[in-house]
Amino acid sequence: MAENDPSIGFTCGLDTSLRLISGKWKPIILYFLLVGPKRYGELKRAVRDVSDKVLIQHLKELEADGVILRMDYKEVPPRVDYSLSPLGVSLAQALVPLCNWGSENVAAVVSVVNARDR
């Protein structure tokens, strides 16, 4: 590989993608932001069972990675919106087929998980 090859350090394209969405909640955050900007409270309600600490951490990481944009309106009371950057839109759109697969195969996955947990 050439020294200026951008893929250095990544095993494959999937590895590249997973570096940005690693963690249980990041893909779900992206899924909900794909439909449009959300305030923190809206995301908290949409991404059920995530703690405030983890949601805040993931939002900061996604912003630092250039996947989401944080818009602070500098108002009182504070108003902040989160939305997808162009990179985030393309990444979230890539997750849509995976979401569809999950919806289509939920019964099989529930069966497998239940059998594994026994």
C-alpha positions as CSV (number, residue, x, y, z in Angstrom):
1,M,0.0,0.0,0.0
2,A,1.1,3.5,-0.7
3,E,2.0,5.7,2.2
4,N,-0.8,8.1,1.3
5,D,-3.4,5.4,1.0
6,P,-6.5,6.5,3.1
7,S,-7.4,2.8,3.8
8,I,-4.2,2.2,5.8
9,G,-5.3,1.1,9.3
10,F,-8.6,-0.4,8.1
11,T,-9.1,-4.1,7.4
12,C,-11.9,-3.5,4.9
13,G,-14.7,-1.1,4.1
14,L,-16.8,-2.7,6.8
15,D,-14.1,-2.0,9.4
16,T,-14.1,1.7,8.2
17,S,-17.8,2.0,8.7
18,L,-17.9,0.3,12.0
19,R,-15.2,2.6,13.4
20,L,-17.8,5.4,13.1
21,I,-20.8,3.5,14.4
22,S,-19.2,1.3,17.0
23,G,-21.3,1.1,20.1
24,K,-24.8,-0.2,20.8
25,W,-26.6,3.1,20.3
26,K,-24.9,5.0,17.5
27,P,-26.6,3.2,14.6
28,I,-30.0,3.8,16.3
29,I,-29.2,7.5,16.8
30,L,-28.4,7.8,13.1
31,Y,-31.6,6.0,12.2
32,F,-33.7,8.5,14.1
33,L,-31.8,11.5,12.8
34,L,-32.3,10.3,9.2
35,V,-35.9,11.5,9.3
36,G,-34.8,15.0,10.4
37,P,-33.2,17.1,13.1
38,K,-34.1,16.2,16.7
39,R,-33.6,17.9,20.0
40,Y,-31.9,16.0,22.8
41,G,-35.2,15.1,24.6
42,E,-36.7,13.7,21.4
43,L,-33.6,11.5,20.9
44,K,-33.7,10.4,24.5
45,R,-37.3,9.3,24.0
46,A,-36.7,7.6,20.7
47,V,-33.5,5.7,21.8
48,R,-35.2,3.9,24.6
49,D,-33.1,2.4,27.4
50,V,-30.0,4.5,26.7
51,S,-28.6,6.4,29.7
52,D,-28.1,10.2,29.6
53,K,-24.4,9.7,30.0
54,V,-24.0,7.3,27.1
55,L,-26.3,9.3,24.8
56,I,-24.3,12.5,25.5
57,Q,-21.1,10.6,24.9
58,H,-22.2,9.1,21.6
59,L,-23.6,12.4,20.4
60,K,-20.2,14.1,21.2
61,E,-18.3,11.3,19.4
62,L,-20.5,11.4,16.3
63,E,-20.1,15.2,16.2
64,A,-16.4,15.0,16.6
65,D,-16.3,12.4,13.8
66,G,-18.2,14.7,11.5
67,V,-21.3,12.4,11.3
68,I,-23.8,14.7,13.0
69,L,-24.1,18.4,13.4
70,R,-25.0,20.2,16.6
71,M,-26.9,23.5,16.3
72,D,-27.0,25.6,19.4
73,Y,-29.5,28.4,19.0
74,K,-28.0,30.4,22.0
75,E,-31.4,30.9,23.5
76,V,-32.8,30.8,27.0
77,P,-34.0,28.2,27.8
78,P,-31.3,26.4,25.8
79,R,-32.3,24.9,22.5
80,V,-30.0,22.5,20.6
81,D,-30.8,20.4,17.6
82,Y,-28.9,17.5,16.2
83,S,-28.9,16.6,12.5
84,L,-26.9,14.5,10.1
85,S,-24.0,15.9,8.2
86,P,-23.7,14.9,4.5
87,L,-21.4,12.1,5.6
88,G,-23.9,11.1,8.3
89,V,-26.8,11.0,5.8
90,S,-24.8,8.6,3.5
91,L,-23.9,6.4,6.5
92,A,-27.5,6.4,7.8
93,Q,-28.8,5.5,4.4
94,A,-26.4,2.6,4.3
95,L,-28.0,1.3,7.5
96,V,-31.5,1.3,6.0
97,P,-31.1,-2.2,4.4
98,L,-29.9,-3.6,7.7
99,C,-32.9,-2.1,9.4
100,N,-35.2,-3.7,6.8
101,W,-33.4,-7.0,7.3
102,G,-34.0,-6.8,11.0
103,S,-37.7,-6.0,10.5
104,E,-38.2,-8.9,8.1
105,N,-36.4,-11.4,10.3
106,V,-37.4,-10.3,13.8
107,A,-39.2,-13.6,14.5
108,A,-36.2,-15.7,13.5
109,V,-33.9,-13.5,15.6
110,V,-36.2,-13.7,18.7
111,S,-36.2,-17.5,18.3
112,V,-32.4,-17.7,18.1
113,V,-31.9,-15.3,21.0
114,N,-34.4,-17.2,23.2
115,A,-32.7,-20.5,22.4
116,R,-29.3,-19.1,23.1
117,D,-30.5,-17.7,26.5
118,R,-31.8,-21.1,27.7
